[in-house]
Amino acid sequence: MHFAPDLQAKIDRLVRETGRPPEKLLEDAMAGYVAELAQTREMLESGYDDLKSGRVKPIDGEEAFARLRAKTEAERKRPA
C-alpha cells in the first residue's frame, strides 16, 4: 500500500518502536477500525429504530441546547 509521506513516517516509527512488521500493524489498525465502524452503525441503526418505533421521542434542537447549557452550568456551580 502507498500512504502519504507523513502517515508512512508514523507507520515506520511504530514498526521500529514495536518491532512488529508493517503488515501486522496495518491489519490490527484495520481490524480496530472495522469493529468500531460496525459498532457505530449498530448504535445509529438502533437509535433510528427507537425513533421510528416511537420508543424514543425526538426533542427540538433549541431544547437540547438549553438542556446542555443547564447541565453545564450546574456542573460549574458544583463544588469540586
N, CA, C and O atoms as CSV, one atom per row, in Angstrom:
chain,resi,resn,atom,element,x,y,z
A,1,MET,N,N,0.847,-1.171,0.000
A,1,MET,CA,C,0.000,0.000,0.000
A,1,MET,C,C,0.890,1.230,0.000
A,1,MET,O,O,2.012,1.220,0.507
A,2,HIS,N,N,0.358,2.277,-0.579
A,2,HIS,CA,C,1.075,3.540,-0.597
A,2,HIS,C,C,0.324,4.547,0.260
A,2,HIS,O,O,-0.893,4.691,0.146
A,3,PHE,N,N,1.058,5.238,1.115
A,3,PHE,CA,C,0.467,6.215,2.012
A,3,PHE,C,C,1.149,7.557,1.814
A,3,PHE,O,O,2.241,7.644,1.252
A,4,ALA,N,N,0.483,8.599,2.286
A,4,ALA,CA,C,1.087,9.925,2.280
A,4,ALA,C,C,2.363,9.860,3.118
A,4,ALA,O,O,2.442,9.084,4.070
A,5,PRO,N,N,3.349,10.661,2.772
A,5,PRO,CA,C,4.633,10.594,3.475
A,5,PRO,C,C,4.534,10.743,4.996
A,5,PRO,O,O,5.248,10.057,5.727
A,6,ASP,N,N,3.666,11.623,5.475
A,6,ASP,CA,C,3.568,11.804,6.928
A,6,ASP,C,C,2.998,10.569,7.613
A,6,ASP,O,O,3.440,10.199,8.701
A,7,LEU,N,N,2.012,9.926,6.974
A,7,LEU,CA,C,1.446,8.698,7.542
A,7,LEU,C,C,2.464,7.566,7.465
A,7,LEU,O,O,2.601,6.785,8.407
A,8,GLN,N,N,3.170,7.477,6.355
A,8,GLN,CA,C,4.190,6.432,6.215
A,8,GLN,C,C,5.267,6.585,7.283
A,8,GLN,O,O,5.758,5.589,7.817
A,9,ALA,N,N,5.636,7.816,7.595
A,9,ALA,CA,C,6.639,8.057,8.633
A,9,ALA,C,C,6.141,7.561,9.992
A,9,ALA,O,O,6.909,6.996,10.770
A,10,LYS,N,N,4.851,7.773,10.275
A,10,LYS,CA,C,4.283,7.298,11.537
A,10,LYS,C,C,4.272,5.773,11.596
A,10,LYS,O,O,4.574,5.180,12.632
A,11,ILE,N,N,3.925,5.153,10.484
A,11,ILE,CA,C,3.927,3.687,10.429
A,11,ILE,C,C,5.347,3.165,10.632
A,11,ILE,O,O,5.572,2.234,11.405
A,12,ASP,N,N,6.294,3.772,9.934
A,12,ASP,CA,C,7.695,3.349,10.066
A,12,ASP,C,C,8.174,3.485,11.511
A,12,ASP,O,O,8.896,2.623,12.012
A,13,ARG,N,N,7.773,4.569,12.179
A,13,ARG,CA,C,8.174,4.771,13.571
A,13,ARG,C,C,7.591,3.667,14.459
A,13,ARG,O,O,8.286,3.126,15.319
A,14,LEU,N,N,6.313,3.335,14.247
A,14,LEU,CA,C,5.691,2.271,15.040
A,14,LEU,C,C,6.355,0.926,14.783
A,14,LEU,O,O,6.522,0.128,15.706
A,15,VAL,N,N,6.731,0.673,13.544
A,15,VAL,CA,C,7.426,-0.571,13.216
A,15,VAL,C,C,8.729,-0.657,14.004
A,15,VAL,O,O,9.046,-1.693,14.590
A,16,ARG,N,N,9.480,0.446,14.011
A,16,ARG,CA,C,10.750,0.466,14.759
A,16,ARG,C,C,10.511,0.312,16.258
A,16,ARG,O,O,11.209,-0.452,16.925
A,17,GLU,N,N,9.522,1.040,16.791
A,17,GLU,CA,C,9.283,1.031,18.238
A,17,GLU,C,C,8.734,-0.295,18.745
A,17,GLU,O,O,9.081,-0.745,19.838
A,18,THR,N,N,7.881,-0.913,17.949
A,18,THR,CA,C,7.227,-2.143,18.409
A,18,THR,C,C,7.922,-3.415,17.932
A,18,THR,O,O,7.753,-4.481,18.523
A,19,GLY,N,N,8.696,-3.297,16.873
A,19,GLY,CA,C,9.328,-4.480,16.308
A,19,GLY,C,C,8.362,-5.357,15.537
A,19,GLY,O,O,8.712,-6.471,15.148
A,20,ARG,N,N,7.176,-4.880,15.314
A,20,ARG,CA,C,6.166,-5.658,14.575
A,20,ARG,C,C,6.249,-5.309,13.100
A,20,ARG,O,O,6.560,-4.170,12.751
A,21,PRO,N,N,5.979,-6.258,12.239
A,21,PRO,CA,C,6.012,-5.976,10.801
A,21,PRO,C,C,4.877,-5.024,10.412
A,21,PRO,O,O,3.815,-5.029,11.035
A,22,PRO,N,N,5.107,-4.212,9.383
A,22,PRO,CA,C,4.077,-3.247,8.961
A,22,PRO,C,C,2.736,-3.906,8.647
A,22,PRO,O,O,1.679,-3.340,8.928
A,23,GLU,N,N,2.783,-5.095,8.067
A,23,GLU,CA,C,1.533,-5.784,7.695
A,23,GLU,C,C,0.668,-6.061,8.921
A,23,GLU,O,O,-0.553,-5.909,8.877
A,24,LYS,N,N,1.321,-6.474,10.032
A,24,LYS,CA,C,0.557,-6.772,11.251
A,24,LYS,C,C,-0.006,-5.499,11.877
A,24,LYS,O,O,-1.139,-5.485,12.359
A,25,LEU,N,N,0.793,-4.425,11.865
A,25,LEU,CA,C,0.291,-3.153,12.399
A,25,LEU,C,C,-0.925,-2.684,11.613
A,25,LEU,O,O,-1.923,-2.260,12.196
A,26,LEU,N,N,-0.843,-2.760,10.298
A,26,LEU,CA,C,-1.962,-2.311,9.462
A,26,LEU,C,C,-3.167,-3.237,9.599
A,26,LEU,O,O,-4.311,-2.784,9.583
A,27,GLU,N,N,-2.906,-4.521,9.732
A,27,GLU,CA,C,-4.014,-5.470,9.936
A,27,GLU,C,C,-4.735,-5.172,11.245
A,27,GLU,O,O,-5.965,-5.169,11.288
A,28,ASP,N,N,-3.977,-4.920,12.317
A,28,ASP,CA,C,-4.581,-4.584,13.608
A,28,ASP,C,C,-5.363,-3.272,13.529
A,28,ASP,O,O,-6.456,-3.152,14.083
A,29,ALA,N,N,-4.784,-2.292,12.830
A,29,ALA,CA,C,-5.455,-0.997,12.693
A,29,ALA,C,C,-6.766,-1.159,11.936
A,29,ALA,O,O,-7.782,-0.589,12.335
A,30,MET,N,N,-6.760,-1.917,10.863
A,30,MET,CA,C,-7.985,-2.116,10.079
A,30,MET,C,C,-9.012,-2.914,10.873
A,30,MET,O,O,-10.207,-2.624,10.807
A,31,ALA,N,N,-8.558,-3.917,11.620
A,31,ALA,CA,C,-9.496,-4.705,12.435
A,31,ALA,C,C,-10.184,-3.805,13.459
A,31,ALA,O,O,-11.394,-3.907,13.666
A,32,GLY,N,N,-9.416,-2.928,14.097
A,32,GLY,CA,C,-9.996,-1.998,15.070
A,32,GLY,C,C,-10.955,-1.029,14.418
A,32,GLY,O,O,-12.020,-0.736,14.962
A,33,TYR,N,N,-10.574,-0.526,13.239
A,33,TYR,CA,C,-11.423,0.420,12.520
A,33,TYR,C,C,-12.741,-0.237,12.115
A,33,TYR,O,O,-13.811,0.344,12.299
A,34,VAL,N,N,-12.660,-1.438,11.567
A,34,VAL,CA,C,-13.871,-2.137,11.113
A,34,VAL,C,C,-14.787,-2.441,12.299
A,34,VAL,O,O,-16.005,-2.290,12.201
A,35,ALA,N,N,-14.202,-2.868,13.414
A,35,ALA,CA,C,-15.015,-3.161,14.605
A,35,ALA,C,C,-15.700,-1.895,15.115
A,35,ALA,O,O,-16.877,-1.923,15.476
A,36,GLU,N,N,-14.958,-0.784,15.142
A,36,GLU,CA,C,-15.536,0.479,15.616
A,36,GLU,C,C,-16.624,0.968,14.663
A,36,GLU,O,O,-17.660,1.471,15.097
A,37,LEU,N,N,-16.384,0.818,13.380
A,37,LEU,CA,C,-17.383,1.222,12.389
A,37,LEU,C,C,-18.663,0.392,12.537
A,37,LEU,O,O,-19.766,0.934,12.472
A,38,ALA,N,N,-18.515,-0.900,12.731
A,38,ALA,CA,C,-19.685,-1.769,12.910
A,38,ALA,C,C,-20.455,-1.376,14.166
A,38,ALA,O,O,-21.686,-1.341,14.155
A,39,GLN,N,N,-19.739,-1.082,15.246
A,39,GLN,CA,C,-20.394,-0.687,16.494
A,39,GLN,C,C,-21.126,0.642,16.320
A,39,GLN,O,O,-22.234,0.809,16.830
A,40,THR,N,N,-20.524,1.577,15.611
A,40,THR,CA,C,-21.159,2.870,15.375
A,40,THR,C,C,-22.409,2.713,14.531
A,40,THR,O,O,-23.441,3.314,14.829
A,41,ARG,N,N,-22.327,1.913,13.483
A,41,ARG,CA,C,-23.502,1.675,12.639
A,41,ARG,C,C,-24.629,1.035,13.440
A,41,ARG,O,O,-25.793,1.407,13.294
A,42,GLU,N,N,-24.278,0.073,14.285
A,42,GLU,CA,C,-25.285,-0.605,15.110
A,42,GLU,C,C,-25.966,0.394,16.050
A,42,GLU,O,O,-27.186,0.373,16.214
A,43,MET,N,N,-25.163,1.267,16.662
A,43,MET,CA,C,-25.707,2.262,17.586
A,43,MET,C,C,-26.647,3.210,16.840
A,43,MET,O,O,-27.742,3.507,17.319
A,44,LEU,N,N,-26.221,3.683,15.672
A,44,LEU,CA,C,-27.057,4.610,14.902
A,44,LEU,C,C,-28.350,3.942,14.430
A,44,LEU,O,O,-29.425,4.539,14.498
A,45,GLU,N,N,-28.240,2.713,13.957
A,45,GLU,CA,C,-29.428,1.996,13.498
A,45,GLU,C,C,-30.392,1.742,14.647
A,45,GLU,O,O,-31.607,1.845,14.476
A,46,SER,N,N,-29.854,1.411,15.815
A,46,SER,CA,C,-30.686,1.175,16.985
A,46,SER,C,C,-31.428,2.452,17.380
A,46,SER,O,O,-32.618,2.422,17.691
A,47,GLY,N,N,-30.703,3.576,17.363
A,47,GLY,CA,C,-31.340,4.850,17.692
A,47,GLY,C,C,-32.413,5.221,16.692
A,47,GLY,O,O,-33.478,5.714,17.064
A,48,TYR,N,N,-32.130,4.983,15.416
A,48,TYR,CA,C,-33.124,5.271,14.385
A,48,TYR,C,C,-34.346,4.376,14.569
A,48,TYR,O,O,-35.481,4.836,14.447
A,49,ASP,N,N,-34.111,3.098,14.863
A,49,ASP,CA,C,-35.228,2.179,15.095
A,49,ASP,C,C,-36.071,2.627,16.283
A,49,ASP,O,O,-37.299,2.541,16.243
A,50,ASP,N,N,-35.409,3.111,17.350
A,50,ASP,CA,C,-36.139,3.595,18.519
A,50,ASP,C,C,-37.003,4.800,18.168
A,50,ASP,O,O,-38.145,4.903,18.617
A,51,LEU,N,N,-36.457,5.714,17.364
A,51,LEU,CA,C,-37.242,6.881,16.925
A,51,LEU,C,C,-38.408,6.451,16.047
A,51,LEU,O,O,-39.538,6.905,16.226
A,52,LYS,N,N,-38.121,5.573,15.100
A,52,LYS,CA,C,-39.136,5.131,14.147
A,52,LYS,C,C,-40.291,4.407,14.844
A,52,LYS,O,O,-41.450,4.555,14.456
A,53,SER,N,N,-39.962,3.620,15.881
A,53,SER,CA,C,-40.990,2.850,16.574
A,53,SER,C,C,-41.754,3.683,17.599
A,53,SER,O,O,-42.812,3.267,18.070
A,54,GLY,N,N,-41.225,4.855,17.948
A,54,GLY,CA,C,-41.869,5.689,18.941
A,54,GLY,C,C,-41.395,5.433,20.356
A,54,GLY,O,O,-41.881,6.070,21.291
A,55,ARG,N,N,-40.440,4.498,20.540
A,55,ARG,CA,C,-39.912,4.231,21.887
A,55,ARG,C,C,-39.169,5.442,22.431
A,55,ARG,O,O,-39.081,5.630,23.644
A,56,VAL,N,N,-38.640,6.257,21.537
A,56,VAL,CA,C,-37.907,7.467,21.911
A,56,VAL,C,C,-38.540,8.623,21.157
A,56,VAL,O,O,-38.835,8.517,19.967
A,57,LYS,N,N,-38.742,9.715,21.853
A,57,LYS,CA,C,-39.328,10.900,21.227
A,57,LYS,C,C,-38.221,11.904,20.916
A,57,LYS,O,O,-37.376,12.181,21.767
A,58,PRO,N,N,-38.222,12.445,19.710
A,58,PRO,CA,C,-37.207,13.451,19.383
A,58,PRO,C,C,-37.471,14.738,20.148
A,58,PRO,O,O,-38.608,15.034,20.516
A,59,ILE,N,N,-36.404,15.504,20.385
A,59,ILE,CA,C,-36.579,16.806,21.021
A,59,ILE,C,C,-36.057,17.877,20.074
A,59,ILE,O,O,-35.185,17.628,19.242
A,60,ASP,N,N,-36.599,19.041,20.218
A,60,ASP,CA,C,-36.217,20.192,19.424
A,60,ASP,C,C,-34.748,20.545,19.682
A,60,ASP,O,O,-34.262,20.395,20.803
A,61,GLY,N,N,-34.053,21.006,18.664
A,61,GLY,CA,C,-32.655,21.375,18.798
A,61,GLY,C,C,-32.424,22.439,19.852
A,61,GLY,O,O,-31.463,22.355,20.617
A,62,GLU,N,N,-33.298,23.445,19.903
A,62,GLU,CA,C,-33.160,24.504,20.909
A,62,GLU,C,C,-33.318,23.946,22.312
A,62,GLU,O,O,-32.605,24.344,23.233
A,63,GLU,N,N,-34.252,23.026,22.469
A,63,GLU,CA,C,-34.451,22.401,23.775
A,63,GLU,C,C,-33.223,21.587,24.169
A,63,GLU,O,O,-32.818,21.597,25.332
A,64,ALA,N,N,-32.636,20.892,23.221
A,64,ALA,CA,C,-31.426,20.111,23.504
A,64,ALA,C,C,-30.294,21.017,23.967
A,64,ALA,O,O,-29.606,20.700,24.938
A,65,PHE,N,N,-30.093,22.139,23.284
A,65,PHE,CA,C,-29.047,23.080,23.684
A,65,PHE,C,C,-29.341,23.687,25.050
A,65,PHE,O,O,-28.429,23.878,25.854
A,66,ALA,N,N,-30.604,23.989,25.317
A,66,ALA,CA,C,-30.976,24.544,26.621
A,66,ALA,C,C,-30.662,23.545,27.733
A,66,ALA,O,O,-30.147,23.925,28.784
A,67,ARG,N,N,-30.970,22.273,27.503
A,67,ARG,CA,C,-30.671,21.242,28.500
A,67,ARG,C,C,-29.160,21.123,28.720
A,67,ARG,O,O,-28.691,20.998,29.851
A,68,LEU,N,N,-28.418,21.164,27.629
A,68,LEU,CA,C,-26.964,21.064,27.724
A,68,LEU,C,C,-26.385,22.258,28.476
A,68,LEU,O,O,-25.502,22.094,29.318
A,69,ARG,N,N,-26.878,23.449,28.177
A,69,ARG,CA,C,-26.411,24.647,28.882
A,69,ARG,C,C,-26.709,24.549,30.379
A,69,ARG,O,O,-25.854,24.859,31.208
A,70,ALA,N,N,-27.919,24.118,30.717
A,70,ALA,CA,C,-28.308,23.998,32.123
A,70,ALA,C,C,-27.433,22.962,32.839
A,70,ALA,O,O,-26.999,23.184,33.969
A,71,LYS,N,N,-27.184,21.850,32.185
A,71,LYS,CA,C,-26.351,20.806,32.779
A,71,LYS,C,C,-24.923,21.309,32.974
A,71,LYS,O,O,-24.311,21.061,34.013
A,72,THR,N,N,-24.398,22.008,31.986
A,72,THR,CA,C,-23.048,22.565,32.088
A,72,THR,C,C,-22.960,23.575,33.215
A,72,THR,O,O,-21.999,23.569,33.984
A,73,GLU,N,N,-23.946,24.436,33.318
A,73,GLU,CA,C,-23.963,25.450,34.373
A,73,GLU,C,C,-24.039,24.792,35.754
A,73,GLU,O,O,-23.365,25.224,36.689
A,74,ALA,N,N,-24.848,23.765,35.875
A,74,ALA,CA,C,-24.961,23.052,37.158
A,74,ALA,C,C,-23.629,22.400,37.526
A,74,ALA,O,O,-23.244,22.408,38.696
A,75,GLU,N,N,-22.930,21.845,36.558
A,75,GLU,CA,C,-21.623,21.244,36.818
A,75,GLU,C,C,-20.606,22.285,37.258
A,75,GLU,O,O,-19.779,22.023,38.131
A,76,ARG,N,N,-20.668,23.450,36.662
A,76,ARG,CA,C,-19.735,24.534,37.014
A,76,ARG,C,C,-19.957,25.016,38.444
A,76,ARG,O,O,-19.006,25.387,39.133
A,77,LYS,N,N,-21.203,25.010,38.886
A,77,LYS,CA,C,-21.543,25.506,40.223
A,77,LYS,C,C,-21.315,24.452,41.305
A,77,LYS,O,O,-21.266,24.777,42.491
A,78,ARG,N,N,-21.178,23.210,40.904
A,78,ARG,CA,C,-20.984,22.128,41.858
A,78,ARG,C,C,-19.605,22.243,42.491
A,78,ARG,O,O,-18.615,22.459,41.791
A,79,PRO,N,N,-19.533,22.098,43.824
A,79,PRO,CA,C,-18.223,22.191,44.489
A,79,PRO,C,C,-17.306,21.047,44.040
A,79,PRO,O,O,-17.744,19.920,43.807
A,80,ALA,N,N,-16.046,21.378,43.930
A,80,ALA,CA,C,-15.058,20.379,43.461
A,80,ALA,C,C,-14.716,19.362,44.496
A,80,ALA,O,O,-13.906,18.471,44.242
